[in-house]
Amino acid sequence: MNTNNSAFPNIPLYPLRFEPIYKNYIWGGSRLRTLFGRQLPADFETAAESWEITDLSDDTSIIINGALQGYSLHDVLLNKSYELLGINGVARFPMMLKYLDAHSTLSIQVHPDDNLANEMQLEYSGKSEAWVVVENEPDSAVWIGLKNNYPFDELQNLILNGGIESAMRRIEVRRGDCFYIPPGTLHSLGAGVMVAEIQQPSNITFRVFDWNRTDKNGSPRQLHKNEAIKVLQTKNKNTPINPTIPQKTNNPNCELLVTDPNFLLYRWTFNKPIEINLNGNCSIWTVFNGTVQTGQETLNKGDSILIPANQKKIKWIPINNPPIILGEGKTNYQKN
């Protein structure tokens, strides 16, 4: 949604910061306020998600810094696509970043891939994603994948008639763990876990089981068992999923956490100024720990920023604590 009705300024793009978009789902907690120092909307006692950088049809991020303040990320895409991404003809900003704070356990759910999303004529693409654990309570866990390689008929029966939760693989987590969740993977974020989520720009979720809970009106949330079965029939990921093993790069400050056809996820750790060559790629960043400065912008824990493709390099200056920042980049884009 464009909140600025004036003509789009003819200025070079610069690093962009955005107003978070908060979501108050039934399972949300309070750590966006207590850990990040955020001021939540007045009618939010808790918040489940903070959409940091997004360009969905109903929710597009609004710029809060510089000459483009008040314009949306989608406005930038429409008017400055080549400066933003290094390519023209892209319908939607191709990455999405959020924080999730689970006070109670999320539903067991699954996402389709691009091909099935297109076949089902869904509004958005499929969804691959990655979680990085920001904070967790003792003994907290995630459920990702299945304990065994179940025959499809047995898996379908567990979904339709109950018991899928007993087939899920429970993995205890610790701060800094990263989990890569490709389409077709049954998963659930456990109570007490807060994560940064990096994903394709999609809000397609098929709930399979919601732990028999009800909303404030006593009604259960909608499930999507038939849709989930269709996903699992075509894209069932039974392979065991563990925390990703960070891969060394040619920079000692940088680890590669995830390689996905839609994004790359890196973790940077440093205690002195560092300059990073971006190779003409658009990237989005969020601060996992400490305080860091780039240009005129100072980012604290939980703050995020988009670096457009026209910015060939970025320099990070640590302010306090050894900063850890997560960077997500993409080199291949799907045109209209």
N, C-alpha and C positions, 0 to 999 in steps of 0.2 A: 504494500500500500504506500503510495507516494503522499507524504505529508507536506511537501513543498511544491507549490503550483507554479513557481517561476520557471523560466527557461533554464535548461541545464547549462551550468557554467562551462565555458570553453577554457578549461585549465588542465594542466597535467595532473594525473592521478598521484596520490600520495598514500602512505600507510593509513588505513581506515579503521576506526573503532566504532562500535555499535552499541545501541541500547539493548540489553538482554530482554528476551521475551520469556516470561515465566508461565509455567503450566502447573496447575494445582490439582494433580491427580490424587486418587484415593490413598496411594501408598507413600506420599511425599513426607519429607522431614523438615528440619530447621537449619541444616548446616550451611545452606547458601547464605543465611543471615549470620550464623554464629562463627563459621569458619572463614567466610569471605568478606564479612562485614557489609553485606548487601542490605539495602532497604527494599523490602518486598512491597508489592502493591498493597494498598490499605486493606483490601478485603481478603488478603492471603494470610491465614494463620501459619500455614506451612507452604512449602513449594517442592514439587516433585522434580521439575526440570527447569533449567535455564538454557534457552536456545541462544547461543552466543553469536553464531554466524549462520544465517539461513536465508534461502530464497525459495520458499514454497509459495503456492498461489495465495493462501490466506495469511501467511506469516513470512514477511520479508524484513530483514534487519534494517533499521534506520540508523544512519550515520550520526555520530554525536561529536565529531571533531572536525576542525578546519572549515574551508569554504563550502564544502558539500554537506554541512550539517543540515539535517532535516530531509535530505534525499534518501531514498532506499537503495539497498544493494541491487535491486532489480533495475532501478533507474540507471545506475552505473553500467550494468550489463547492457542495457538498451542503447546507451549513448557512448560508452567508452569500452566496448567489448575487447578491442584489440589491446588497448593499454592495460585492461584488467587481466585478460587471460592469455594474450599473445596470439589470439585467433578470433575471427568473426564467426557469426552464425550459430552461436550456442544459445539455446532457448532458456536455460536455467543455470544459475551458478552451480557448478558441479560438485561442490563439497558442502558438508554441514557439520557443525560443531556444537555440542551441548554438554551440560553437566547434569547428572542424575543423582538424586539423593533419596535412597530407599530407606524410609523408616520401617516399612513392612515389605515383605517379599513381593516382587512383581509377578504378574501372571506368567505361566509357561506359554511361550509364544514362538512364532516362526515367521520369517519373511521370504517372499518369493524372489527369484532372480529377475533380471531384465526381460528375458524371453517370456517367462510366464506372466509377468506383470503386463506385458504387451498383449499376450494372448487373452488374458482376462479383461483387457480393456480398462485397466486401473488408471487412476489419475496420474500416479507417479511411477517412477522407475522401480526396479527391484531394490533390495537393500542389503548391502554388505556393511559390516560395522566392526569397530574395535573398541574395547573398553580398556582404560588405564585406571587402576584403583588409586583414588585420591586419599581416602580415609576409610578405615573399617573398624568395627567393634570386634572384640575378641571372639574367636570361633565363627565369625561370619563367613559366608560362602556364596558362591554362585552355582547355578545349575546349568551346565552346558553339555549338550550331546547326550548320548545314551550309554548305559552300562554295557550293553551287548549289541551285537549286530542282529537286531530283531527282524524276522521275516515281515514283509509289508502287511500281510493279513493280521498278524499278531499286533503290530504297531497300530493299525487302524482300529482294532478292537479295543485297545487300551485308550485310545482317544475318544471313541464313541461311547464306550461303556464304563469308563473310569479306570484309574490305576496308572495313568501315564506318569504321575509324579514319582511312583516307585521305580520306574524304569530310567529315570534321569540320573545323570552322573553329577554328584555333589563335589565341589572343589573348594576347600578352604582358601581364603585369599589373604594377602598382605599388601601393604602400601607399595605401589610401584608396579605390581603385577599387570601385565598386559594380556588380554584375551582377544584373539581374532575370531570373529563369528561370521562365516560366509553364509549366503542365502541357503535355506534348507536345513539350518541347524536349530533344533529346539533349544531354548535357553530361557533363563530367568535370573534376574539380579536379586540377590538375597537381602534380607533385612539387615540394616546396619552398614551397608556398603555404599560408598559414594564414588562415582566414576566420572571421568571425562569420556565422552563418546564421540568418535569420529566416524562418519558414515557417508554413504551416498545421500543425495537430497531426496528423501522419500519419507513418508509418514504412513506407510502400509505395514500394518501389524495384524497378524491373525492369532487371536488368543485361543489357546487350547484348553487351559485349565486355570482357574483363578482362586484356588485354595478355598472354595466354598464361601467366600466372603460376600458381604452385601454392602451397598452404599448407604448413605445417611437416611435414605428412604426405605431401607430394608429390601431393596431389589438387587439381584445379582447383575453383574456387568455382562454385556453381550459377549458370547463366544463365537468363534468362526471355525468350527470343527471341520466342516466340509471343505472350506477353502484351504485349511491347513493340511488336510489329507491330500489334496491335489498337489500342494507344494511338495510334500514328503514323497509322493508317488513319483515325482519327476526329478527331485533334487534332494533326496534324503542324505544327510551327512552323518553317517554312523561312526566315522573315524574318531578316535579319542582326541579331545581338545584339552591341552594343558596351557599354562602361561607360556607366551612366546619366549623364545630364547633370543635376547638381543644380539644382533650381528654387528661386528666391528665394521667401521667404514674407514676411508682414508683420512679421516679427521679424528684424532684421539678424544675430542670433546663430544663426539656424535655416535649414537647407536641407531641402527635401523631396527624398528620393532615390527613393522608389518609391511608386506608387499602385497597389494591387491590390484587387480586390473583398473580399479577406479581411484586409488589413492596410495600414497606412500606415507608411512608414519615414522617420524624420527624423534629421538629424545636427545636433547643437548644439555650438557652439564659443564659449568665453567665458573671460575673464580676471578677472572680478569677479562677485560674487554676482548671481544671476539668479532671478527668480520666474516660474514658468510656470503659466498657467491651463490646467487639464486638461479643462474643459468637461464634467465628469461622466463622462469616459471612463476605462476601465481602460487602463493602459499598462505596458509592460515596458522596462527600460533596461539598458544595459551600458556600461561605461567603456572607451572606445577608447584614451584617452591620459590621463596625469596621475592625480591623486588629487582626489576631490571628496567633500563631505559634504552629507548631507541629514538634517535632524532629528538623531537619535542615531546615524545610520549613516555610517561612513566607507568609501568604496569606492575601491579601487585599480584599476589597469589590469587588465581582464578580469573584474572583479566585476560582478554583476548584481542587479537589484532589481525587484520588482513593486509598482506603485502602484495600489491598488484604486480603484474609481470613487467611493467615498465621500470620497476625498481630493480636494478641489476644486482645490487648487494644490500645487505642489511648488517648494521653494526649494533651489537648488544653490549651494554655497559652494566655490570652488576652493581647494585646499590647496597644490598645487605643479604646475608646468608649466601651460600653457593646456589645461584639460581639453577633451576631445572625447568626447561621449557620444552613443550611438545610442538613439533612442526609437522604440518600436513601439506603435502604438495601433490600436484597432478600434472602430467605431461601430455596425456591423450584425452581429447574431448570429443564427445559425440555431438555433431552438428544437427540442426533441425532436419 
